Every structure is written in structure tokens, then in C-alpha cells.
Amino acid sequence: MLPAEHRLRTSDEFRSVVRQGVRAGRHALVIHARATPTQASRAGFVVSKAVGNAVTRNRVKRQLRHLVAGELAHTPIGVAVVVRALPPAAAGHLAEDLGQAWASALGKLGVTR
């Protein structure tokens, strides 16, 4: 689980990242990222009913939280990230898509790892 200081919580935070940030998409997910003035990077997740039933959605969220925690630890600056799961996310195999989309979003922000 992500610590509280690394989670996006309010709809305003989600909205600002999605509207003002950059976007990088892959087959199973879309990442919206925005550089923040704070040092702590934060993440939020959007998994709609289109992904599957409650059990499937929760499994996808757990997988994404685990993968994003590793990526946040290696991100050199403070970023706010919203990860939106698409219906193919229910099939699993999120690690490769997340890694590629994460690198692409950071590249668009002008950040190198």
C-alpha cells in the first residue's frame, strides 16, 4: 500500500493532473503526469466498472499500487500521477505497459531517470 503522503486524495487533485499534465497511453492503461513543486511524488488510480466486477477492479488496483510504488521510488523529482486502467487491464500483464507509459510520461515532462 502507498503511504498517505504518496496518494492523491481529492477530486481537485485528480482533475488538475488530468487537465494540466501530460498523457501517455498503452494497451491496458493511460498515465497522466504533472510535475509538482513538492518533493514527494504522489499517485492516484482510476479503475472503472468497464474493467470488470468489484473483485477484478480491486485486483487491478492492488497490482497497480504495487507497481507504482516501485516507480515512485525511482522518480527523481516530485510528480503527481493518475493511472487510469482500461478494460484490457483485467487480463493482468500490467508491468510492461506501466513501465513504458511511465517512461514516456516522464520524458514528456523533461525528466530523465
C-alpha positions in Angstrom: 0.0 0.0 0.0 1.2 3.5 -0.7 1.8 5.7 2.3 -0.7 8.6 2.8 1.8 11.2 1.7 2.2 9.4 -1.7 -1.5 9.3 -2.5 -3.7 11.7 -4.4 -6.9 12.1 -2.4 -9.3 14.8 -3.6 -11.1 15.1 -6.9 -9.4 18.5 -7.4 -6.0 16.9 -7.3 -7.1 14.3 -9.8 -8.7 16.9 -12.0 -5.6 19.2 -12.1 -3.3 16.3 -13.0 -5.6 15.1 -15.8 -6.3 18.5 -17.3 -2.9 20.2 -16.9 -0.5 17.2 -17.1 0.9 15.2 -19.9 -0.6 11.9 -21.1 1.0 8.6 -22.1 -1.2 5.6 -23.1 -0.6 1.9 -23.6 -2.9 -1.0 -24.4 -4.0 -1.6 -20.8 -3.7 1.8 -19.1 -3.2 5.5 -19.5 -1.0 7.7 -17.3 -1.5 11.4 -16.7 1.5 13.1 -15.0 2.3 16.6 -13.8 5.4 18.0 -12.2 4.7 19.3 -8.7 6.7 21.7 -6.6 6.8 19.3 -3.6 9.5 16.7 -3.2 7.1 13.8 -2.6 5.7 12.1 -5.7 2.0 11.1 -5.4 -0.2 8.8 -7.3 -3.9 8.1 -7.7 -5.8 5.3 -9.5 -9.0 5.2 -11.6 -10.4 1.8 -12.3 -13.9 2.0 -13.8 -16.6 -0.7 -14.0 -15.7 -1.3 -17.6 -12.6 -3.1 -16.3 -14.7 -5.8 -14.6 -16.6 -6.7 -11.4 -15.6 -5.5 -8.0 -13.2 -8.4 -7.4 -11.4 -7.7 -10.7 -11.2 -4.0 -10.2 -9.7 -4.4 -6.7 -7.2 -6.9 -8.0 -6.1 -4.5 -10.7 -5.8 -1.6 -8.2 -3.6 -3.8 -5.9 -1.4 -4.7 -8.8 -1.1 -1.1 -9.9 -0.4 0.2 -6.4 2.5 -2.3 -6.1 4.0 -1.4 -9.4 3.6 2.4 -8.9 5.2 2.2 -5.5 8.4 0.9 -7.2 8.3 3.6 -9.9 7.7 6.4 -7.4 10.8 5.4 -5.5 12.9 5.8 -8.6 11.4 9.1 -9.8 13.9 11.9 -9.3 11.5 14.8 -8.9 8.1 15.4 -7.4 5.3 14.3 -9.8 1.6 13.8 -9.4 0.4 10.8 -11.4 -3.1 9.4 -12.2 -3.1 5.9 -13.6 -6.3 5.0 -15.4 -6.9 1.4 -16.1 -8.5 0.3 -19.4 -10.6 -2.9 -19.8 -7.6 -5.0 -21.1 -6.0 -4.4 -17.6 -8.2 -7.2 -16.2 -6.1 -9.7 -18.1 -3.0 -8.9 -16.0 0.3 -8.1 -17.7 0.4 -4.5 -16.3 4.1 -4.3 -15.5 5.4 -3.8 -19.1 2.6 -1.3 -20.0 3.1 0.7 -16.8 6.9 0.8 -17.3 6.6 2.0 -20.9 3.9 4.6 -20.1 5.8 5.9 -17.0 9.0 6.4 -19.0 7.0 8.1 -21.8 5.2 10.5 -19.4 8.4 11.4 -17.6 10.1 12.0 -21.0 7.3 14.4 -21.9 7.8 16.2 -18.6 11.5 16.5 -19.5 12.7 14.2 -16.7 15.3 11.5 -17.1 15.6 8.7 -14.7 
